[in-house]
Amino acid sequence: SGSRGVLYPHGTAPGRCAGSPPRSGVAAPLRAGRGSGRARCSRPCAAAPRTDPSAVPGGSVLTRRCTGAAAARRTGRAGRGRTTSGNTNEDVDIPSRRVLITGATGLLGRAVFKEFNENNWNTVGCGYRRAQPRFEHVNLLDCIAVHDIIHDFQPHVIVHCAAERRPDVVEGQPDAASQLNVAASANLAKEAAGVGAFLIYISTDYVFDGTSPPYKETDVPNPLNLYGKTKLEGEKAVLENNEETAVLRIPVLYGEVERLEESAVTVMFDKVQFSNKSANMDHWQQRFPTNVKDVAAVCRQLAEKRMLDPSIKGTFHWSGNEQMTKYEMACAIADAFNLPSSHLRPITDSPVVGALRPKNAQLDCSKLEMLGIGQRTPFRAGIRESLWPFLVDKRWRQTVFH
Ligand SMILES: NC(=O)c1ccc[n+]([C@@H]2O[C@H](COP(=O)([O-])OP(=O)(O)OC[C@H]3O[C@@H](n4cnc5c(N)ncnc54)[C@H](OP(=O)(O)O)[C@@H]3O)[C@@H](O)[C@H]2O)c1
């Protein structure tokens, strides 16, 4: 497993040991997990962190042996570690809390990775087609690869963002979508349980039929489309395989995108910008556009709360609180950039093409709010920040000068 391009904290490039000792001495409330059952290294580890009771919640004292890729991924266990990088020894500060993020190359996963990484977590991200060079390449359908990375890194927390989340793609490729959204999630939950990791499974408001909003966590789901059904089956599968799981349901997302098509919100930008052409916009489905940075902050707050309180588990809802149709979002985008909106046409009929969508699946977020968890960026500010690199004027400048 040492061949993967893992994100090593500076100066912790691995040697060549294949094994690692069982996870031990991890402080309450997170359980100590099993060992990987693979070959163990027997010599004292150059990368073994020195004890630092304050670095792990609960203040456990840790001693470890082993070098290599697994150790390098885990060097955060006790905070400050002396590591070997080539011929030079150097001290590095590595956070003691470890988080693994699946789907770290995706819209939400990138924000989640950044949020944990910038807040004193030892963070490893996994991707698939876009993994290299920043992230670990792990196909979640490959059980051995999943087992290896979890047992090598021994995360305290796993945020599972990877999924097939495009309803029309799920309708077209139901088996592939089910493998990723359900079977791979179940396997991940099992592996997370094996090392005592707290799993956050990202789910969707599309588990509800949208007929009686707002929805509490206790309301009975009734997904209208196959995407919602696979995500709901994924929820059940992770909870069955790992009691120490949180399911976090969220609505339509926007944020910093690599391409406008990455988000159902940002994809409207060119129709807004090219005002010489009229554009039909859905004015039937009620949405609550939510900034990925806010969801990422909620995931981190949830993880940190859980490290202090083992009762944090089960289902939670998070959402922005500005209700808008796509037409209203497009008008708000125009407003945020001082662009005209008179070419945008509201369509009030329910859509006749594509997968069925719930009319209004508003999520009640009071359970997380009562825990003191939450963050909401106003839509106009968040969308401006996300879309300004895609302004036609800006793109023109980039073409000319770069
Ligand atoms: N986007 C929304 O509006 C929205 C709304 C509600 C809920 N959600 C939920 O939020 C989560 C994140 O969505 P997103 O919009 O960030 O999705 P996304 O941008 O489409 O990203 C999907 C991620 O899954 C990874 N992936 C795909 N197949 C994989 C495989 N076989 N093995 C490992 N990784 C694989 C992709 O990796 P590569 O790209 O590297 O292949 C990518 O990182 C999902 O659970 C989704 O259901 C999203």
The ligand as an ORCA input file, in Angstrom:
! r2SCAN-3c Opt
* xyz 0 1
  N     -24.163     18.017     -5.258
  C     -25.332     18.181     -4.661
  O     -26.097     19.117     -5.015
  C     -25.752     17.267     -3.534
  C     -26.987     17.477     -2.908
  C     -27.361     16.644     -1.838
  C     -26.513     15.634     -1.419
  N     -25.332     15.445     -2.075
  C     -24.464     14.361     -1.605
  O     -23.222     14.943     -1.259
  C     -22.159     14.021     -1.519
  C     -21.088     14.705     -2.343
  O     -21.632     15.097     -3.594
  P     -20.754     15.927     -4.646
  O     -21.671     16.873     -5.320
  O     -19.519     16.443     -3.996
  O     -20.385     14.773     -5.677
  P     -19.359     14.867     -6.903
  O     -18.816     16.243     -7.054
  O     -20.071     14.256     -8.076
  O     -18.168     13.921     -6.445
  C     -18.309     12.544     -6.438
  C     -17.059     11.952     -5.822
  O     -17.183     10.534     -5.805
  C     -15.933      9.979     -6.238
  N     -16.130      8.660     -6.800
  C     -16.916      8.310     -7.832
  N     -16.799      6.983     -8.077
  C     -15.899      6.494     -7.178
  C     -15.336      5.218     -6.927
  N     -15.689      4.119     -7.628
  N     -14.438      5.106     -5.933
  C     -14.080      6.177     -5.210
  N     -14.568      7.403     -5.378
  C     -15.481      7.567     -6.365
  C     -15.453     10.962     -7.267
  O     -14.053     10.788     -7.487
  P     -13.361     11.175     -8.907
  O     -14.058     12.403     -9.401
  O     -11.925     11.382     -8.541
  O     -13.574      9.999     -9.802
  C     -15.791     12.285     -6.596
  O     -14.799     12.651     -5.685
  C     -22.812     12.808     -2.177
  O     -23.024     11.817     -1.213
  C     -24.148     13.323     -2.664
  O     -25.108     12.285     -2.703
  C     -24.923     16.244     -3.107
*
